Amino acid sequence: MLLLAIFHLLLQLSVVAPREFARTDIDRDVPVYWQAAKNVRANVPIYTKQVSYGPDHFPQSIYIYPPPFAAVIAPLGSLSFKAFSKVWFCLILLAFWIFAYSLAKLFKGERKVTLRDVLVWGLVAGLFPGTYTAIGLGQVDPILWALFAIGLIGIARPALWALAALVKAFYVWPWIADLITTFQRDGVRVALRALAGAMLVIGILVFYGGIICGWHSYVVWGRDVLPTLSQGNFKYDNVSLSFAVLRLARLVGWDYLGGPLPLLAHLWLTAASIGAPLLAWWLSRHRMLQIKHACIIAASVLFAPVCWTCYLPLLLPLVALVIQDKQV
């Protein structure tokens, strides 16, 4: 296993990294981030005019994240596209290995994490569905995996999870669960301190996003972008379990003709995206705290209206914790 792990690292450094550094194509997410950063610096709106998209036609190559994310990456907008692409890949690669270290730490528990452990879990993460899809597309997700996993091992958990939730909404559920658990276990004072730290992070970033991107950008994102994201997507790489019900409905006769989803379908997706993490929370209530949080994020991801394959590595913390728990 160690030899395979070393081979994976060498392959990543000698094949993947040079290939990514040499890329100039725009068929990925990197140009979207770069253009958003440039638009912020040029005081140009970061959101394009939206029409009433449905899950049959998802807008491509447009910025869909909340304003704070564009504000944070805005300094990189001064770079050329090639330079931005290289810097972004380095950030993603760093996040990948932080994620691998965190998985190793979750697996080892109180035992010391060695370089061998990190390399092996790097191999596991690299072989897991969606990992190199995310890296190849230059998606922000590896950075979010790292934020979640670092928080799960106990480092600045409320703040890091609040930060991740500002980019993608399904991270909000383990954050809420952690605050409630802290209140039940440690009392009001400790829970309020954790909440205050997280809200300070959110408040600073929301304010910064409003100042840098314009306060109206929040209105546009909530009015035009968020409704589109909440309708799911019929593309093959959306592996959402809640959206699978709509796929099945089409197979058995639902005459969906395109455009925005009907109210009942929209309500189902919303109910599933809320109900699944709550159910996972209840079912795991007697398990150790880390497993509980890992179960909640797994349910949040799998039952979100859109669950691209590059979200699936968020299941790995649960895998590491379950293996560790069985060993104990």
N, C-alpha and C positions, 0 to 999 in steps of 0.2 A: 504493500500500500504506500509506503514512504517513497519508493522509487517512482511510482505513478504520480505521486504528489509533486515530487521534484520535477518530473517530466512535464507536468502541467504548468508549473511555474516557468520553466525554460521555454515552453511553447508560447506562453503568454507574453514573455519578454522578447522572444526572437521572431515571432510570427504575428501575433495579434497587435502588439504595440506598434511595430513598424508599419503594419498595414493601416492602422487607424491614423497614425501620424501623416501618412501619405495621402489620405482621402481628401478629395475636394468635392465629392458629389453632395447633392442636397436632398437625397431621398432618405431622410432620417430626421430626428428631432433637433439635432444641433443647430441647423439654420434657423429654426423657429425661436430658440432661445437667444441666438445671436441677434436676430432681427428685433426681438422684443427689447433687448438691452440697448440696441442702437436707437430704437424708437423713443425709449425713455430719455436717453441723452439728447435727442433732437427735439424733445417735447412734442412728439407725434403720438396720437392715440395708439395704445398697444393692442386694442381689440378691433377687428375688422367688422364691417356691417354684417349682422347675422340674419339669415332667413329662418323660417320655421322648419328646421331640420327634424327628421325622425330617425329611428334606429336603422332604417334602410339606407340612409345617406348621411354619413358622418362627415363633417367638414375636415378637410385634410390641410396640413401645413399651416395651421393658424395657431396663435397663442391662446391657450385655454386655462392657464393657471391664474390664481388670484394675484392682484397687484403687488403684494409684498415680495413675491418671488421675483418678479421683473425688476423691482427696485433693488433687491439684493445683488442681482447679477449685472445691474446697470454699469458698474465700473468696467466690466469686461467688454462693454460695447465700444470702447475706444480701440479695441484690437481689430486687426483684419480677420476675415473669416477663418483663414488657415491657422492663424495664431490662436484665435478663440477655440477652434476645434481641438488643438493640441492641449491647451490649458484645461479644457473641459474633460478631455479623456484622462488626463493625469488626476484630476479630482475624482473621477469615477473609479479609476483603478485604485486610488488610495482608499476610497470608500469600500470597495470590494474587499480589500484585505483587512480593514477595520471590522467589516461584517464577519469575515472568516475568523478573526481573533475572538470576536464576541461569541460566535457559535462554539468555538473551542472552550471558552470560559464557561458557557452554559453547560456544556458536556462534562467538563471536569469538576464543576462545583467548587468546593473549597480547595481542591488540589491545584498545584501549580501548573500553569499553561506553558508548554514548551514550544519551540519552533516547529517541531514535528507535528504537534497538534494543530497548529495554525495552517501548516501546509496541507495536512490531510483534510481539514474542513474547507480549505480553499478549493481542493479537488472536488469535494462533495458539492460545494456551492456551484462550481464551474460545470459539473455534470447535471445539475438540477435544471428542469425545464424552465426556460425563460431568462436564465442568467445572462448568457452571451447574446441573446436577442436584445436585452436591455442595453448591454455594453455596446453592441454593434450599432444600435440606433442612437446611442448617445443620450438615452433617457435619464431623467433625474432620479429614477427609482433606486439605483444602488446607493445613492447618498441617503435616501429615506430608509432603506433597509438598515444602513449603518446606524442612523439616529435611533431607530426603534430597538435594535439589538443592544446598543450601548446602554440605553435606558433600561432594558430588561435585566442587564447585569447589575444595575443599581447606581449608575452614574448619571446624576442630574436628570432623573427620569421625568418628572413633571414638565420641566422646561423643554427637553428634547422632544418629547411626544407632542407637546403643544406646538412646537416648531414644525414637526412633520404634519400635524393636522392642519396647519395653515396652507400647506401645499395640496394635500389630498385628504378628503373628509373622513375616510374610513379609519384613520389613525385616532380620531377623537374618542372612539369607544374604549380602548384600553386606557386612555388618559382619564376619562371619567371614572372608569372602574377603579383605577389606582387611587384617585382622590377620595372616593367613597370608602375604599378599603382602609386608607390611611386614617380617615375619620373614625371608622369602627375600631381600629386597632390602637391608635395612638391618641385619639381625642381631638377636640375641636382646634386647639391651639396649633398642633403640628399640621393638621390638615389645612388650616388657613394659611400657614407659612408656605406650604407646598403650592396651594392655589395662588397665593400672592406672587410667588416666583414665576409660575407659569403665565399668569395674567400680565406680569410685567413684560415678559418676552413678547407675548401676543400684542400688548398695547404698543410697545415700541415699534414693532414691525408693521402693525396696521397704520400707525401714525406716519411712520417713514414711507410706507407705500402710498398713503394719501398725499403726502407732501411731494414725493418724487414723481408719481404717476398721475396725480390729480384725483381729488375725491370722487369725481364723477365716474372714474374707472370702476369703482366698487358697484355703482348703480348699473353700469353696462354689463359687468361680469355677472351680477345677480339676475339681471333681466334677460340677457341674451345667451350667455354661455352656460350657466348652471342648469337651466331647463333642458338643454341639449344633452349634457352629460348624464342627467338623471334618467334618460330614456333608454339607456343601454345601446347595444349595437349588434347587428346581425352578422358582422364579419366573423370568419371562422376562428380567429384567435381570441375572441371574447368567450372565455370559458366560465362565465358567471353561472352559478347553479340556479339563481333566481330567474335569470334571463332564459335559461334552458326551458323553463315552463312555457314561455312565449314561443320558443322554437317548436315545442311539442304541440302547442295550440295551432300553429300554422299547419303542421303535418296532419292534424285530425280535422281540419276544415275551417279554421279561423280565416276569414276573408280580409286580412289586412292588406291594404292596397298602397301603403306608403304614407309618408308624412308623419306628423306628430302622433304619438300613441293615444288611443282612446283613454278616457279617465280611469276605467276599471283596470286596465293594464298598468297604467302609471301608478295607481294606488297599490297594486300588488308589488311592484318593484320597490316602492318606498317602504311598504310594510315589511318586506323580506329583508331589506337592508338595515332596518331597525330591529326587527324581531330576532334575526339570526344571532347577532352578537349578544343580545340580551339572553337568549336561550343558552348560548354557550357559556355565558357568565353564570347562569343558574346551575347548569349541569356540572360545571367545574368548581362549584363553590366550596367543596371539601378538599380540593387539591391544593398543592403548594402554590404560593402566590405567583411565581413565575409561570407555572403551567397555566394557571387561570388567565393571565394576561395573554399568553401565547395562543390559547384557545379562542379568546375574544378576537384577536387580530386575524386569526385564520378564518373565523366565521365572517368577520367584517369584509375580508377580501373576497372570499368565495361567493358571498351573497350580495355583493355590490352590483348595481346594474351593469357596470362594465368591470370585468376582471380579465385584463389582458394577461397573456402567459408570462409577461415580465413581472407580474405581481406575485407569481407563485413562490419565488424564493422566500417570501415572508412566512411560508409554512415551515421553513427549516428550523427556526428557533424552537418550535413545538417538537420537531423530530429530535433535536439534540436533547431537549429537556426530558422527553419521554424515555429515551435511551438511558440517560443519566439516572432517572428515577428507577428504572428497572434494575440497573446495576446496584443501586443502593439497597 
